[in-house]
Amino acid sequence: MDRRIFLIKLTGCLLIIFSLLIENFRVGLADIAPPEQPPGGNPAPGEETTQVRMVDESVVIDVIPTTPEGTLGQAKVTAKFTMQNMGTESETLTVRFPLTSAYGTYYGTKEIANFKVKVNEESVPTHKIDSDYSGDYAGPWAEFTVTFPPGEEVEIEVSYYVDGMGEYPYIALKYILETGAGWNGTIGSADVIVRFPYEVNPQNVIFDTEIGWSTTTPGGTVDGKEIRWHFEDFEPDVASNFSISLVMPSVWRAVLREKENLVKNPQDGEAWGRLGKLYKEIYFLRRGYREDTGGQELYQLSQEAYQKAVALLPEDALWKAGFADLLWVHWYYSQWFMENPDYTEVIQALKLLQESLQLSPKNEKAISLLDNIRYAVPEAVKEENGQYILLLLTATPTIAPSQTSTIEPSATPKPTDTQAPTLRPTYTLQPAEPTSTEKPAVVTQALTESTTPTKPAATTKPVLPVCGVAVLVPLIHLRRLRKLKQEVGSLVDKKTTS
């Protein structure tokens, strides 16, 4: 068979097979949201048709600075409602309040804590019922009785504690407005206020990026330690429900503590390393990284902190590996699919890993990252006879048209380094002994001279995207298929023009 025809048919088959594989791959890696926590929400009337309207509500969510045991973060919610009977007769109604969300029933139902009710500033008793609601609010509700005289305003206040839902280092806090749809007419106005124990900024609140299970409701106004939302004359539905995504308070307070430490002792390399690691963890999503303004700031801050750490602690292998981790993950998700990727960050990462392994040949973190790079970018690293050869450090790589970039071995890598490469020896890696203060992104078996390299285990910690072989190998195939497709296209073009 003519080679060109064979290649065309082979490419067609491979593309079909790959499309099926990548579809299954996507399904297998679909984000699984953390268990939904009970959000609380607006009170609803019972089964009666009512003339009572919710003319105003104010919801205050106070983020608690400490992290209670068994939670990722918690808030106290205080919601006040001004109700008015628009009819001519008095109404005594059973009022209901959702204590949980059916979203969480797959993981086991959890209720909001310490629920209390006041009517016109007087405490009233409540009892729990099984709601006749279907769908999202089918769990238990609290029920209490309120009398609404005609034409008069009645104040209802509820308070409770709610856990943030999420996974390290993020949580989401939610509040359900749609349960107030059963009252007469529209809701006249509503204010939602979230109060923090520290200044709010785009780094500790994720304003416009989906974090996998939550997106912050748009329209909030930041004022120091508060964010405020205001709504007018609306009929609440599922689209009205409130959500805010934020960094776990305990994590952000750790950032603030490290910054305070560095004000007192700016030469503390360990504190710079810990700060860089915290910024990195907040920057990373489950897969990928934050692309919002706060995310860009975090990436820059993490780089600066790591640069300080490795400059002050030049003999510390672990902070070098941690810095390489930041650069590698950023490159992988920003450059990998590009036709002519800029390898600057890969070179920087390899240089740091090279120095890390010179200092500590058993450094598990560095070995793991080197394996990830080897599988994702074969042109950057290869393995021969139990040795890693760092290709991008042994030849002048082409970074992009008309420019090159490498790193001088004795210099601390910076994003703008453009120095000539220096030939470096290959490395034989010894069995790893986990001693890292930087938690490894994945755990792999180290290579020795007598062993054959194996694929790195696809084990990840919650704050890092999956960078192991389970993700990288199919992407490598995509790259190779793209090249094969180009080759076939070139052959077909030659045949049609000859």
C-alpha positions in Angstrom: 0.0 0.0 0.0 1.2 3.5 -0.8 2.8 5.0 2.3 0.8 8.2 2.0 -2.5 6.4 1.9 -1.5 4.2 4.8 -0.6 7.2 6.9 -3.9 8.9 6.0 -5.9 5.8 7.1 -3.8 5.3 10.2 -4.2 8.9 11.2 -8.0 8.6 10.8 -8.1 5.5 13.0 -5.9 7.1 15.6 -8.0 10.3 15.7 -11.2 8.3 16.2 -9.6 6.1 18.9 -8.1 9.2 20.6 -11.4 11.1 20.6 -13.0 8.1 22.4 -10.1 8.0 24.9 -10.2 11.7 25.5 -13.9 11.6 26.1 -13.5 8.9 28.7 -10.6 10.8 30.1 -12.7 13.9 30.6 -15.4 11.9 32.3 -12.9 10.2 34.6 -11.4 13.6 35.6 -14.7 15.5 36.0 -14.6 17.6 39.0 -16.4 16.1 42.0 -17.6 18.9 44.2 -17.1 18.7 48.0 -20.1 17.8 50.1 -22.6 20.7 50.1 -23.0 22.3 53.5 -26.4 23.5 54.8 -26.6 27.2 53.7 -29.6 28.4 55.6 -32.0 30.7 53.8 -35.0 32.9 53.8 -38.0 31.8 55.9 -41.0 30.5 53.9 -44.7 30.5 54.8 -46.4 27.2 55.4 -48.9 25.7 53.0 -51.3 28.7 53.3 -51.7 31.4 50.7 -50.8 34.6 52.4 -51.1 38.4 52.0 -47.9 38.9 54.0 -45.0 40.4 52.1 -41.3 40.4 52.8 -40.6 44.1 52.4 -37.0 44.1 53.5 -34.3 41.8 54.6 -30.7 42.1 55.9 -28.4 39.1 56.0 -25.0 39.5 57.8 -22.5 36.7 57.4 -19.6 37.1 59.9 -16.6 35.0 58.9 -15.1 33.4 62.1 -11.3 33.9 62.3 -10.7 30.5 63.9 -11.4 27.2 62.3 -13.6 25.0 64.6 -12.6 21.4 64.7 -14.0 19.3 61.9 -14.6 22.3 59.6 -12.6 24.2 57.0 -14.1 27.4 58.2 -17.3 28.7 59.8 -19.5 31.8 59.8 -22.3 33.2 62.0 -25.3 34.3 60.1 -27.8 36.8 61.4 -30.8 37.5 59.1 -33.5 40.1 59.9 -36.7 40.3 57.9 -39.4 43.0 57.9 -42.7 41.4 57.1 -46.0 43.3 56.4 -49.5 42.0 56.1 -50.9 43.7 53.0 -54.4 42.3 53.7 -57.3 43.5 55.9 -57.4 40.5 58.3 -54.9 39.2 60.8 -53.0 36.0 59.8 -51.4 33.5 62.1 -49.0 31.4 60.0 -46.5 28.6 60.5 -43.2 29.9 59.3 -40.5 27.5 58.1 -36.8 27.8 57.8 -34.5 25.3 55.9 -32.0 23.6 58.2 -30.1 21.7 55.5 -29.7 21.2 51.8 -30.5 18.0 49.9 -27.3 18.6 47.9 -25.4 17.1 50.8 -27.6 13.9 51.3 -25.2 11.9 49.2 -22.5 12.4 51.8 -24.9 12.5 54.8 -27.1 15.3 55.9 -25.7 18.0 58.1 -27.7 20.8 59.7 -26.9 24.3 60.5 -26.0 24.8 64.2 -27.4 26.7 67.1 -30.5 27.9 65.2 -32.5 30.6 67.1 -35.5 32.8 66.2 -36.8 36.1 67.5 -40.1 37.8 66.6 -40.3 41.5 67.4 -37.1 41.0 69.5 -38.7 38.2 71.6 -37.3 34.7 71.5 -39.8 32.1 70.2 -39.7 28.3 70.3 -39.1 26.2 67.2 -39.6 22.6 66.4 -38.2 20.4 63.6 -40.3 19.0 60.8 -39.8 16.9 57.7 -40.4 19.3 54.9 -42.8 18.5 52.1 -40.5 20.4 49.8 -39.0 18.3 47.0 -35.7 18.6 45.3 -33.0 20.7 46.9 -34.7 21.4 50.2 -36.3 18.1 51.0 -34.4 17.8 54.3 -35.6 18.9 57.8 -36.9 22.4 58.5 -37.5 24.4 61.6 -41.0 25.6 62.1 -42.5 28.4 64.4 -45.7 30.4 64.6 -46.1 34.1 63.9 -49.1 36.4 64.0 -49.2 39.2 61.4 -51.8 41.9 62.2 -53.2 43.7 59.1 -51.1 46.7 57.9 -48.5 46.2 60.6 -44.8 45.4 60.3 -43.4 42.3 62.1 -39.7 41.8 62.6 -38.3 38.2 62.4 -34.7 37.5 63.2 -32.9 34.2 62.8 -29.3 33.4 63.7 -27.2 30.3 63.3 -23.7 28.9 62.5 -22.9 27.4 59.2 -19.8 25.5 58.0 -18.1 26.6 54.8 -18.1 24.0 52.1 -15.0 23.2 50.0 -11.5 21.8 50.1 -8.2 23.2 51.2 -7.4 26.1 50.7 -10.9 27.4 49.6 -14.4 27.5 51.1 -17.7 28.8 49.9 -20.5 30.3 52.0 -24.0 30.3 50.6 -27.3 31.7 51.4 -30.6 30.7 49.8 -32.9 33.5 48.8 -35.3 31.5 46.7 -37.1 30.0 49.7 -38.7 33.4 50.3 -40.7 33.2 47.1 -43.8 31.9 48.9 -44.5 35.3 50.4 -46.9 37.7 48.8 -45.5 39.7 45.8 -41.8 40.5 45.4 -39.1 41.1 48.0 -38.9 44.8 48.4 -35.1 45.0 49.1 -32.4 42.8 50.4 -28.9 43.5 51.7 -26.3 40.7 52.1 -23.1 41.7 54.0 -20.1 39.5 54.5 -17.7 40.6 57.3 -14.1 39.4 57.5 -11.6 39.5 60.4 -9.1 41.1 58.0 -9.0 43.4 55.0 -10.7 42.1 51.9 -8.7 41.9 48.7 -8.8 40.0 45.4 -6.3 37.5 46.7 -8.4 36.2 49.7 -11.8 36.5 48.0 -12.3 34.9 44.5 -14.5 37.4 42.8 -14.8 36.2 39.2 -13.3 32.7 38.9 -15.2 29.4 39.3 -13.3 27.3 41.9 -15.1 24.0 41.0 -18.1 24.3 43.3 -18.8 28.0 43.8 -18.7 31.3 42.0 -19.0 34.6 44.0 -22.2 36.5 43.3 -21.4 39.5 41.2 -22.1 43.1 42.2 -20.5 43.2 45.6 -18.9 46.4 46.9 -15.7 46.1 49.0 -15.3 48.4 52.0 -12.4 47.5 54.2 -13.3 44.3 55.9 -16.8 44.0 54.4 -18.4 43.2 51.1 -21.9 44.4 50.5 -24.6 43.4 48.0 -27.9 45.2 47.5 -31.0 43.9 45.6 -34.3 45.7 44.9 -37.8 44.5 44.2 -37.1 41.0 43.0 -38.9 37.7 42.8 -36.4 35.2 44.3 -35.5 32.1 42.3 -32.6 29.7 42.1 -30.6 32.4 40.1 -31.0 34.7 43.1 -29.2 32.5 45.6 -26.1 34.0 47.1 -22.6 32.5 47.2 -19.1 33.7 48.0 -15.8 32.0 47.4 -13.0 32.7 49.8 -9.7 31.5 51.1 -10.0 29.6 54.3 -9.7 32.1 57.1 -7.0 30.0 58.8 -4.9 29.9 55.7 -5.1 33.7 55.1 -4.3 34.3 58.7 -1.2 32.2 58.3 -0.2 34.4 55.4 -0.7 37.5 57.6 1.4 35.9 60.3 4.3 35.2 58.0 4.2 38.7 56.7 4.3 40.0 60.2 7.3 37.7 60.9 9.1 39.1 57.9 8.5 42.7 58.9 10.4 41.8 62.2 13.0 39.7 60.5 13.3 40.2 56.7 16.3 37.8 56.5 14.4 34.8 57.7 14.7 32.5 54.6 12.4 29.9 56.1 9.6 32.4 56.6 10.0 33.6 53.0 9.7 29.9 51.9 6.6 29.3 54.0 5.0 32.5 52.6 5.9 31.5 49.0 4.3 28.1 49.6 1.1 29.6 51.0 0.8 32.0 48.1 1.3 29.1 45.7 -1.4 26.9 47.4 -3.9 29.8 47.2 -2.9 30.3 43.5 -3.5 26.7 42.5 -6.9 25.3 41.8 -7.7 21.6 41.7 -6.5 21.6 38.1 -4.8 24.7 36.8 -4.5 28.0 38.5 -6.5 31.2 39.2 -6.5 33.5 36.2 -8.3 36.4 37.9 -6.5 39.6 39.1 -5.9 38.1 42.5 -4.4 35.0 41.0 -2.0 36.9 38.9 -0.9 38.9 42.0 -0.5 35.6 44.0 1.7 34.1 41.3 4.0 37.1 41.3 4.1 37.2 45.2 4.9 33.5 45.3 7.8 33.9 42.9 9.2 36.8 44.8 8.9 35.0 48.2 10.6 31.8 46.8 13.4 33.9 45.2 14.0 35.4 48.6 14.0 32.0 50.2 16.5 30.4 47.8 18.7 33.4 47.9 18.9 33.5 51.7 19.1 29.6 52.0 21.2 28.6 49.0 21.9 25.2 50.5 18.3 24.3 51.1 17.2 21.7 48.5 13.5 21.8 49.5 12.7 25.4 48.8 14.3 25.1 45.4 12.1 22.1 44.6 9.0 24.0 45.9 9.9 27.0 43.6 10.3 24.6 40.7 6.8 23.2 41.4 5.3 26.7 41.1 7.0 27.4 37.8 6.3 24.0 36.3 2.6 24.0 37.0 2.2 27.5 35.7 4.0 26.6 32.5 2.1 23.4 32.0 -1.3 25.0 32.1 -0.4 28.2 30.3 2.1 27.0 27.6 1.7 23.3 26.9 -0.9 23.5 24.2 0.8 26.3 22.4 2.3 25.6 19.0 5.5 27.4 19.9 5.6 27.3 23.7 8.0 29.5 25.6 10.2 27.2 27.6 11.6 29.8 30.0 9.7 28.6 33.1 10.6 24.9 32.2 14.3 25.9 32.1 14.0 27.8 35.3 12.3 24.8 37.0 14.9 22.3 35.6 17.7 24.5 36.9 16.2 24.6 40.3 15.7 20.8 40.3 19.2 20.3 39.2 20.5 22.4 42.1 18.1 20.7 44.5 19.3 17.2 43.5 23.0 18.3 43.7 22.3 19.3 47.3 20.0 16.3 48.1 20.1 13.4 45.7 17.3 11.7 47.7 15.0 14.7 47.5 11.6 13.1 46.7 9.9 16.4 45.7 12.5 17.1 43.0 12.5 13.5 41.7 8.7 13.6 41.4 8.6 16.9 39.5 11.4 15.7 37.2 9.3 12.6 36.3 6.3 14.8 35.6 8.3 17.0 33.3 9.9 14.0 31.6 6.5 12.5 30.7 4.9 15.8 29.6 7.8 17.3 27.7 10.1 14.6 26.4 12.2 17.2 24.6 13.1 18.8 28.0 14.1 15.6 30.0 14.9 12.1 29.0 16.0 9.0 31.0 18.7 6.6 30.0 20.0 3.7 32.1 18.6 5.1 35.3 19.9 8.6 34.6 18.0 11.8 33.9 19.5 14.0 31.1 18.2 17.6 31.3 18.1 18.3 27.6 17.1 22.0 27.9 20.2 22.6 30.1 22.6 20.9 27.7 21.8 22.7 24.5 20.6 26.1 23.5 16.8 25.7 23.2 14.6 27.8 20.8 12.1 29.5 23.0 10.2 31.5 20.4 11.1 33.1 17.1 14.2 35.2 17.5 14.8 34.7 21.2 16.4 32.1 23.5 16.4 31.8 27.3 18.5 29.8 29.8 19.7 30.1 33.3 23.2 30.6 34.6 24.0 27.8 37.2 25.2 30.1 39.9 22.3 32.5 39.7 19.0 32.4 41.4 16.5 32.0 38.5 14.3 34.9 37.7 11.4 35.0 35.1 13.5 37.3 32.8 16.8 35.5 32.8 18.3 35.3 29.3 21.8 34.0 30.0 23.6 31.4 27.9 23.2 27.7 29.0 26.0 25.7 30.6 26.5 22.0 30.0 25.6 20.0 33.0 26.2 16.3 33.8 23.5 13.7 33.9 22.2 12.5 37.3 21.7 9.1 38.8 19.0 9.4 41.5 19.2 7.4 44.7 16.3 6.0 46.6 14.2 8.8 48.0 13.7 9.5 51.7 10.7 11.8 52.3 12.0 14.6 54.5 10.5 17.6 52.7 8.8 20.5 54.5 7.2 21.1 51.1 4.5 18.4 50.7 5.1 16.5 47.5 2.7 17.1 44.7 2.9 13.4 43.7 4.8 10.5 45.2 7.0 8.4 42.9 9.6 5.7 43.3 13.1 7.2 42.8 15.3 5.9 40.0 18.6 4.1 40.6 21.2 2.9 38.1 19.8 -0.6 38.1 16.1 0.2 37.8 13.8 1.0 34.9 11.9 4.2 35.3 8.2 3.8 35.9 5.3 6.2 35.5 4.9 8.4 38.5 1.9 7.6 40.8 -1.1 9.9 40.2 -1.3 10.9 43.8 -2.2 14.6 44.5 -2.7 16.8 47.5 -6.0 18.8 47.4 -4.4 22.1 46.5 -2.5 21.1 43.4 -3.7 20.3 40.0 -3.2 16.8 38.7 0.2 16.8 37.1 1.0 13.1 37.1 1.1 10.7 34.3 -2.7 10.1 34.4 -3.1 13.5 32.9 0.0 14.1 31.0 0.2 11.0 28.9 -3.0 11.6 26.9 -1.9 15.2 26.3 1.4 13.9 25.0 -0.5 11.7 22.5 -2.5 14.7 21.4 0.7 16.6 20.7 2.1 13.6 18.7 -1.2 13.2 16.8 -1.1 16.9 15.9 2.4 16.4 14.4 1.3 13.3 12.6 -1.7 15.1 11.2 0.6 17.9 10.0 2.9 15.3 8.3 -0.1 13.7 6.6 -1.4 17.1 5.5 2.0 17.9 4.0 2.0 14.6 2.1 -1.5 15.2 0.8 -0.6 18.7 -0.3 2.4 17.3 -2.2 0.3 14.7 -3.9 -2.4 17.2 -5.0 0.2 19.7 -6.4 2.4 17.1 -8.2 
